[in-house]
Amino acid sequence: MATIYKAPVQDYVFLLHDVFGPRFPELIGELTADDTSTLLGEAAKLLEEVWAPLDEVGDAQGCTFSDGAVTTPSGFKNAFDLYRNGGWNSISASVEDGGGGLPNAMAQALREFTSSANNSLGLYFGLTNGAHATIRRNGEDWMRRHVVPRMTVGEWTGTMCLTEPHCGTDLRLMKTKAVPQQDGSYRISGTKIFISAGDHDMAGNIVHLVLAKVPDADGRVTDALGSVNLFLVPKWNVDPATGELGARNGVTTGGIEHKMGLKGNATCTMNFEEAIGYRIGGSKEGAGKSSSAGMSGMFELMNHARINTGIQSLGSAVRAHGHAVQYAKERLAGRALDPAQRSAGVADPIICHADVRRLLLKQAAYIEGARALALYVRATQDAVGESQAHDKAIGVFLTPVVKAYLTDKSFEATNDALQVMGGHGYIRENGLEQLVRDARIFQLYEGANGVQAFDLAARKLKSADGWAAFGSYASEVEQCAEQALGDPSLKAMAAALMEATAAVRTSAQWITDAGRKLNDAPGASYDFLRMMGIHAFGYMWLVMAMTAVQAVADGSGTDFHRRKLALARYWMEKELPMLSAFGKSIAFGSECLMDLPADLV
């Protein structure tokens, strides 16, 4: 029994046009609610009917590697082409590059849809979109003319090559080198691992964005971060003057990983053997020095990937929840405690039981809160006008939360869906165990979640810009809660969020206080990230509840809006109180973590 997927088109219309659109009009541009519903609905048909059935196929077959080349599972190339030829992968790219020119939020909605329908297949497009956006902003003119349009329409795909066998997040340890040539190009040599979509059979070329070190004036590759640069390295050489494809570049696939999940996406070892590459940001800097534009491009690419990772993890949770709800409505076991809720049969559907309802509401409140938070961060990054700097700073501050909290909770939600199905969920044929395996990787992608927590609490929060962004965010939440306090139906939620905001402020101050021990901020970072995640979801649920209450008050309210209010209440009463426990944990400091000698851990 394959898992069933139904794209949440109505929820995106609600969020884009009712919740966030009035404040961030650039989020929807000229689109009406009917436009959004029609467009997303058309894409949803393809994903529900063609992509989703291939998810199980991709897991069963996996990618195969033979004679240095990767073959994707049966049906993947056809599904890839249908999506690409429909222009869905480029819906928000610029018209000049062959895209649809629609607001970025439309692409984000489709990113969730593709992740739910077939996360392995969706990755090929998601990585490409981040890569060509980075090249467009930071690359040379010839790259924008000859490379970006082909990547935009999906004729070529892209990757990000960072990790090496001995080196992940610590870029000082990288060994891949880029030796400058007289013609302005570089020769790239080294090995990268865990490269998603590093090779496949669905595109005419693959453009790798590779981190490598430029040797110093004496030809040495040092551990200096300043020597790290970002390079464009195509699988097939591209003539900068004409854009014509040339000979095969010195890029080979060493093999593919045999993974726990996402088996339909090839995770490759990539070998670069004096491959021709071009520095992103230009070739004018001296030997051993980084390109500021290139490094900026690298961080843009990584932040883009972190947001996408949160959305991809959400996709697994959405698919799992839909299957669990259907199962809970059909599976008979026991009797409802309230006689009025009992059916005429000898047993009732398990959805009548309080603990099953807890698991389902927990998933739903997470999923719809996560969708809202990801769109809110998207809106802050696209913001224009007087508040642009304020909004963008908040979005940057919340990026680690979107990556880490969403991936943690998505894995938890997917497991909760399996729990609803009991032993049937544990059986391969019923589909849930695949989603659990698939969802696990997102906590590791693009910097493991502990790294994201460290970035949030021990770096961002302790910097002047980060502290200011946190203050702006907290003040924004307080203003929203103060407004909601005037509505009797929202008063309890608003008061709870005000109290939670005070607790988050207290923990943030504790972390940044002078005199903290060296490990206090790192030791508190994960608890603080979870506080921020719970709190940000509380903010999103209050905003959605305010919109739903207004719809009910003006007579346009439906069961959709009443459901939103029920889920908001769940989050405020069952999840928001958890925040205070993390605050208490933070205040204990790091001694219990670090006092035990390492050889006794």
WOHU-V264782 format. One record per helix or strand. SS is the DSSP state (H for helix, E for strand). FROM is the first residue (numbers start at 1). LEN is the number of residues. If there is no record, write none. Layout:
SS_FROM_LEN / SS_FROM_LEN
This chain:
H_9_12 / H_25_3 / H_33_29 / E_64_3 / E_69_3 / H_76_10 / H_88_3 / H_95_3 / H_104_35 / H_141_6 / H_148_5 / E_156_6 / E_164_1 / E_167_1 / H_171_3 / E_177_4 / E_186_11 / E_205_10 / H_225_3 / E_228_7 / E_236_3 / E_245_4 / E_251_6 / E_267_13 / H_292_39 / E_332_1 / H_339_3 / E_349_1 / H_350_3 / H_354_29 / H_388_34 / H_423_4 / H_428_3 / H_432_12 / H_449_12 / H_464_21 / H_491_22 / H_520_34 / H_559_17 / H_578_10 / H_591_4 / H_598_3
